[in-house]
Every structure is written in C-alpha cells, then in structure tokens.
C-alpha cells in the first residue's frame, strides 16, 4: 500500500463515519481500520523524515568538504 492510497482510504472512512448512520459494530470496525491506516501513514512519514535528514547531512558534509 502507498501513503497516498492510505490517505484516500482514511478520507473514505471519515466520510462514512460522519455521514452515515452505521451500526455500532460497523462503526467500530471502520474506526479500527482507520487507526491502522493512521499508524501506517505515521510510519511512512517518519521513515521519509529520516531519509530526508540523512540526505541533508550528506549534502552538508559535501559543502564542508568544498569549503576546505
């Protein structure tokens, strides 16, 4: 699954929970699914943040080497 697909599914879940009168069991299942998607998205963002930080550090090192 991609981050973008997870966000899309989250939007659909929020819309269903907001606009439909759902049985409690179905609402609970949708909520649980939404929480799993949120966790997935958070992990994807955290991973991307780490990669960006690593790339920035590498660029900073290159700049320092050029200055010497």
N, CA, C and O atoms as CSV, one atom per row, in Angstrom:
chain,resi,resn,atom,element,x,y,z
A,1,UNK,N,N,0.837,-1.180,0.000
A,1,UNK,CA,C,0.000,0.000,0.000
A,1,UNK,C,C,0.885,1.248,0.000
A,1,UNK,O,O,1.959,1.266,0.602
A,2,UNK,N,N,0.423,2.260,-0.670
A,2,UNK,CA,C,1.161,3.516,-0.690
A,2,UNK,C,C,0.559,4.487,0.335
A,2,UNK,O,O,-0.565,4.313,0.806
A,3,UNK,N,N,1.338,5.494,0.654
A,3,UNK,CA,C,0.878,6.539,1.563
A,3,UNK,C,C,-0.377,7.210,0.998
A,3,UNK,O,O,-1.348,7.457,1.714
A,4,UNK,N,N,-0.329,7.495,-0.301
A,4,UNK,CA,C,-1.436,8.181,-0.945
A,4,UNK,C,C,-2.726,7.354,-0.893
A,4,UNK,O,O,-3.804,7.901,-0.660
A,5,UNK,N,N,-2.619,6.050,-1.107
A,5,UNK,CA,C,-3.784,5.171,-1.057
A,5,UNK,C,C,-4.330,5.105,0.367
A,5,UNK,O,O,-5.545,5.095,0.567
A,6,UNK,N,N,-3.451,5.060,1.343
A,6,UNK,CA,C,-3.881,5.022,2.747
A,6,UNK,C,C,-4.637,6.299,3.116
A,6,UNK,O,O,-5.655,6.244,3.805
A,7,UNK,N,N,-4.139,7.441,2.658
A,7,UNK,CA,C,-4.811,8.716,2.926
A,7,UNK,C,C,-6.191,8.727,2.279
A,7,UNK,O,O,-7.161,9.190,2.879
A,8,UNK,N,N,-6.273,8.221,1.065
A,8,UNK,CA,C,-7.552,8.158,0.359
A,8,UNK,C,C,-8.550,7.282,1.136
A,8,UNK,O,O,-9.707,7.658,1.320
A,9,UNK,N,N,-8.085,6.125,1.582
A,9,UNK,CA,C,-8.954,5.233,2.345
A,9,UNK,C,C,-9.386,5.871,3.669
A,9,UNK,O,O,-10.528,5.710,4.100
A,10,UNK,N,N,-8.466,6.592,4.304
A,10,UNK,CA,C,-8.819,7.293,5.541
A,10,UNK,C,C,-9.934,8.310,5.292
A,10,UNK,O,O,-10.877,8.420,6.076
A,11,UNK,N,N,-9.812,9.035,4.209
A,11,UNK,CA,C,-10.844,10.012,3.858
A,11,UNK,C,C,-12.200,9.356,3.663
A,11,UNK,O,O,-13.224,9.886,4.095
A,12,UNK,N,N,-12.204,8.205,3.013
A,12,UNK,CA,C,-13.449,7.475,2.797
A,12,UNK,C,C,-14.048,7.002,4.121
A,12,UNK,O,O,-15.262,7.058,4.317
A,13,UNK,N,N,-13.192,6.540,5.020
A,13,UNK,CA,C,-13.664,6.090,6.327
A,13,UNK,C,C,-14.255,7.257,7.112
A,13,UNK,O,O,-15.322,7.123,7.711
A,14,UNK,N,N,-13.581,8.380,7.114
A,14,UNK,CA,C,-14.076,9.559,7.836
A,14,UNK,C,C,-15.422,9.982,7.275
A,14,UNK,O,O,-16.342,10.314,8.022
A,15,UNK,N,N,-15.530,9.966,5.951
A,15,UNK,CA,C,-16.795,10.348,5.316
A,15,UNK,C,C,-17.925,9.400,5.739
A,15,UNK,O,O,-19.021,9.848,6.076
A,16,UNK,N,N,-17.654,8.096,5.720
A,16,UNK,CA,C,-18.680,7.129,6.131
A,16,UNK,C,C,-19.078,7.324,7.589
A,16,UNK,O,O,-20.262,7.310,7.927
A,17,UNK,N,N,-18.079,7.507,8.446
A,17,UNK,CA,C,-18.377,7.677,9.868
A,17,UNK,C,C,-19.134,8.972,10.137
A,17,UNK,O,O,-19.920,9.044,11.082
A,18,UNK,N,N,-18.906,9.986,9.324
A,18,UNK,CA,C,-19.531,11.288,9.528
A,18,UNK,C,C,-20.931,11.373,8.937
A,18,UNK,O,O,-21.797,12.043,9.498
A,19,UNK,N,N,-21.163,10.707,7.819
A,19,UNK,CA,C,-22.394,10.944,7.088
A,19,UNK,C,C,-23.416,9.818,7.162
A,19,UNK,O,O,-24.580,10.026,6.819
A,20,UNK,N,N,-23.017,8.662,7.590
A,20,UNK,CA,C,-23.942,7.537,7.600
A,20,UNK,C,C,-24.303,7.144,9.027
A,20,UNK,O,O,-23.523,7.309,9.964
A,21,UNK,N,N,-25.494,6.630,9.148
A,21,UNK,CA,C,-25.916,6.067,10.421
A,21,UNK,C,C,-25.560,4.592,10.392
A,21,UNK,O,O,-26.254,3.781,9.779
A,22,UNK,N,N,-24.480,4.260,11.057
A,22,UNK,CA,C,-23.950,2.901,10.995
A,22,UNK,C,C,-24.220,2.148,12.290
A,22,UNK,O,O,-24.276,2.744,13.365
A,23,UNK,N,N,-24.387,0.831,12.178
A,23,UNK,CA,C,-24.450,0.025,13.404
A,23,UNK,C,C,-23.125,0.151,14.157
A,23,UNK,O,O,-22.073,0.361,13.553
A,24,UNK,N,N,-23.189,0.024,15.453
A,24,UNK,CA,C,-22.002,0.196,16.287
A,24,UNK,C,C,-20.871,-0.733,15.864
A,24,UNK,O,O,-19.712,-0.318,15.837
A,25,UNK,N,N,-21.184,-1.965,15.537
A,25,UNK,CA,C,-20.130,-2.913,15.158
A,25,UNK,C,C,-19.428,-2.475,13.881
A,25,UNK,O,O,-18.209,-2.604,13.772
A,26,UNK,N,N,-20.179,-1.962,12.918
A,26,UNK,CA,C,-19.563,-1.497,11.672
A,26,UNK,C,C,-18.743,-0.228,11.914
A,26,UNK,O,O,-17.650,-0.082,11.366
A,27,UNK,N,N,-19.258,0.680,12.724
A,27,UNK,CA,C,-18.526,1.907,13.046
A,27,UNK,C,C,-17.224,1.572,13.766
A,27,UNK,O,O,-16.184,2.179,13.512
A,28,UNK,N,N,-17.298,0.600,14.665
A,28,UNK,CA,C,-16.101,0.185,15.397
A,28,UNK,C,C,-15.067,-0.413,14.449
A,28,UNK,O,O,-13.877,-0.120,14.566
A,29,UNK,N,N,-15.509,-1.241,13.520
A,29,UNK,CA,C,-14.595,-1.844,12.548
A,29,UNK,C,C,-13.939,-0.782,11.674
A,29,UNK,O,O,-12.738,-0.837,11.411
A,30,UNK,N,N,-14.734,0.179,11.230
A,30,UNK,CA,C,-14.177,1.263,10.419
A,30,UNK,C,C,-13.166,2.078,11.218
A,30,UNK,O,O,-12.121,2.470,10.698
A,31,UNK,N,N,-13.485,2.331,12.486
A,31,UNK,CA,C,-12.572,3.078,13.340
A,31,UNK,C,C,-11.253,2.329,13.496
A,31,UNK,O,O,-10.182,2.930,13.402
A,32,UNK,N,N,-11.323,1.025,13.732
A,32,UNK,CA,C,-10.108,0.216,13.866
A,32,UNK,C,C,-9.290,0.233,12.580
A,32,UNK,O,O,-8.065,0.344,12.615
A,33,UNK,N,N,-9.970,0.124,11.455
A,33,UNK,CA,C,-9.270,0.180,10.161
A,33,UNK,C,C,-8.590,1.538,9.983
A,33,UNK,O,O,-7.456,1.628,9.512
A,34,UNK,N,N,-9.306,2.582,10.369
A,34,UNK,CA,C,-8.739,3.924,10.283
A,34,UNK,C,C,-7.503,4.085,11.144
A,34,UNK,O,O,-6.532,4.718,10.727
A,35,UNK,N,N,-7.528,3.524,12.329
A,35,UNK,CA,C,-6.369,3.609,13.224
A,35,UNK,C,C,-5.158,2.885,12.629
A,35,UNK,O,O,-4.028,3.355,12.757
A,36,UNK,N,N,-5.391,1.759,11.990
A,36,UNK,CA,C,-4.289,1.030,11.341
A,36,UNK,C,C,-3.708,1.859,10.199
A,36,UNK,O,O,-2.493,1.892,10.002
A,37,UNK,N,N,-4.587,2.531,9.447
A,37,UNK,CA,C,-4.118,3.371,8.346
A,37,UNK,C,C,-3.334,4.572,8.868
A,37,UNK,O,O,-2.324,4.963,8.282
A,38,UNK,N,N,-3.799,5.149,9.964
A,38,UNK,CA,C,-3.079,6.274,10.574
A,38,UNK,C,C,-1.688,5.835,11.008
A,38,UNK,O,O,-0.711,6.550,10.783
A,39,UNK,N,N,-1.595,4.673,11.625
A,39,UNK,CA,C,-0.292,4.153,12.062
A,39,UNK,C,C,0.621,3.947,10.857
A,39,UNK,O,O,1.798,4.305,10.898
A,40,UNK,N,N,0.082,3.371,9.792
A,40,UNK,CA,C,0.860,3.159,8.573
A,40,UNK,C,C,1.380,4.493,8.030
A,40,UNK,O,O,2.560,4.617,7.701
A,41,UNK,N,N,0.494,5.486,7.938
A,41,UNK,CA,C,0.893,6.793,7.410
A,41,UNK,C,C,1.959,7.439,8.293
A,41,UNK,O,O,2.921,8.017,7.787
A,42,UNK,N,N,1.790,7.340,9.603
A,42,UNK,CA,C,2.767,7.903,10.528
A,42,UNK,C,C,4.139,7.263,10.318
A,42,UNK,O,O,5.156,7.955,10.284
A,43,UNK,N,N,4.158,5.933,10.179
A,43,UNK,CA,C,5.425,5.238,9.967
A,43,UNK,C,C,6.064,5.632,8.634
A,43,UNK,O,O,7.284,5.766,8.544
A,44,UNK,N,N,5.246,5.816,7.610
A,44,UNK,CA,C,5.771,6.245,6.310
A,44,UNK,C,C,6.383,7.643,6.403
A,44,UNK,O,O,7.466,7.892,5.874
A,45,UNK,N,N,5.683,8.544,7.078
A,45,UNK,CA,C,6.195,9.910,7.237
A,45,UNK,C,C,7.480,9.929,8.065
A,45,UNK,O,O,8.421,10.658,7.750
A,46,UNK,N,N,7.508,9.128,9.118
A,46,UNK,CA,C,8.689,9.058,9.967
A,46,UNK,C,C,9.889,8.523,9.179
A,46,UNK,O,O,11.003,9.029,9.314
A,47,UNK,N,N,9.656,7.508,8.365
A,47,UNK,CA,C,10.714,6.943,7.529
A,47,UNK,C,C,11.229,7.972,6.527
A,47,UNK,O,O,12.436,8.122,6.334
A,48,UNK,N,N,10.300,8.673,5.898
A,48,UNK,CA,C,10.695,9.697,4.924
A,48,UNK,C,C,11.472,10.816,5.595
A,48,UNK,O,O,12.441,11.326,5.033
A,49,UNK,N,N,11.056,11.194,6.777
A,49,UNK,CA,C,11.753,12.243,7.519
A,49,UNK,C,C,13.189,11.816,7.799
A,49,UNK,O,O,14.112,12.618,7.660
A,50,UNK,N,N,13.381,10.568,8.190
A,50,UNK,CA,C,14.727,10.059,8.453
A,50,UNK,C,C,15.587,10.073,7.206
A,50,UNK,O,O,16.765,10.426,7.268
A,51,UNK,N,N,15.011,9.691,6.071
A,51,UNK,CA,C,15.754,9.689,4.811
A,51,UNK,C,C,16.137,11.109,4.408
A,51,UNK,O,O,17.258,11.351,3.961
A,52,UNK,N,N,15.211,12.040,4.566
A,52,UNK,CA,C,15.492,13.441,4.229
A,52,UNK,C,C,16.592,13.986,5.124
A,52,UNK,O,O,17.486,14.686,4.650
A,53,UNK,N,N,16.538,13.676,6.400
A,53,UNK,CA,C,17.562,14.126,7.343
A,53,UNK,C,C,18.929,13.575,6.941
A,53,UNK,O,O,19.926,14.296,6.977
A,54,UNK,N,N,18.976,12.298,6.560
A,54,UNK,CA,C,20.234,11.666,6.142
A,54,UNK,C,C,20.798,12.333,4.882
A,54,UNK,O,O,21.997,12.598,4.798
A,55,UNK,N,N,19.938,12.597,3.919
A,55,UNK,CA,C,20.380,13.259,2.680
A,55,UNK,C,C,20.893,14.657,2.985
A,55,UNK,O,O,21.916,15.072,2.442
A,56,UNK,N,N,20.190,15.391,3.851
A,56,UNK,CA,C,20.624,16.744,4.223
A,56,UNK,C,C,22.005,16.707,4.881
A,56,UNK,O,O,22.858,17.545,4.592
A,57,UNK,N,N,22.216,15.738,5.761
A,57,UNK,CA,C,23.530,15.617,6.408
A,57,UNK,C,C,24.623,15.339,5.383
A,57,UNK,O,O,25.714,15.899,5.481
A,58,UNK,N,N,24.349,14.491,4.411
A,58,UNK,CA,C,25.328,14.193,3.369
A,58,UNK,C,C,25.647,15.443,2.544
A,58,UNK,O,O,26.803,15.687,2.201
A,59,UNK,N,N,24.631,16.219,2.234
A,59,UNK,CA,C,24.851,17.462,1.494
A,59,UNK,C,C,25.664,18.459,2.314
A,59,UNK,O,O,26.542,19.139,1.783
A,60,UNK,N,N,25.370,18.540,3.597
A,60,UNK,CA,C,26.122,19.437,4.478
A,60,UNK,C,C,27.596,19.035,4.532
A,60,UNK,O,O,28.478,19.893,4.539
A,61,UNK,N,N,27.861,17.713,4.570
A,61,UNK,CA,C,29.243,17.244,4.575
A,61,UNK,C,C,29.950,17.619,3.287
A,61,UNK,O,O,31.110,18.032,3.306
A,62,UNK,N,N,29.252,17.475,2.166
A,62,UNK,CA,C,29.851,17.843,0.873
A,62,UNK,C,C,30.178,19.338,0.821
A,62,UNK,O,O,31.225,19.732,0.307
A,63,UNK,N,N,29.294,20.150,1.347
A,63,UNK,CA,C,29.536,21.589,1.372
A,63,UNK,C,C,30.760,21.925,2.220
A,63,UNK,O,O,31.567,22.778,1.851
A,64,UNK,N,N,30.889,21.244,3.361
A,64,UNK,CA,C,32.025,21.490,4.240
A,64,UNK,C,C,33.330,21.064,3.556
A,64,UNK,O,O,34.348,21.746,3.680
A,65,UNK,N,N,33.298,19.945,2.839
A,65,UNK,CA,C,34.494,19.468,2.138
A,65,UNK,C,C,34.884,20.452,1.035
A,65,UNK,O,O,36.073,20.671,0.808
A,66,UNK,N,N,33.918,21.044,0.352
A,66,UNK,CA,C,34.205,22.003,-0.710
A,66,UNK,C,C,34.800,23.286,-0.154
A,66,UNK,O,O,35.582,23.954,-0.831
A,67,UNK,N,N,34.442,23.627,1.053
A,67,UNK,CA,C,34.925,24.874,1.647
A,67,UNK,C,C,36.373,24.743,2.098
A,67,UNK,O,O,37.057,25.750,2.274
A,68,UNK,N,N,36.841,23.535,2.284
A,68,UNK,CA,C,38.206,23.340,2.796
A,68,UNK,C,C,39.228,23.359,1.707
A,68,UNK,O,O,40.420,23.209,1.976
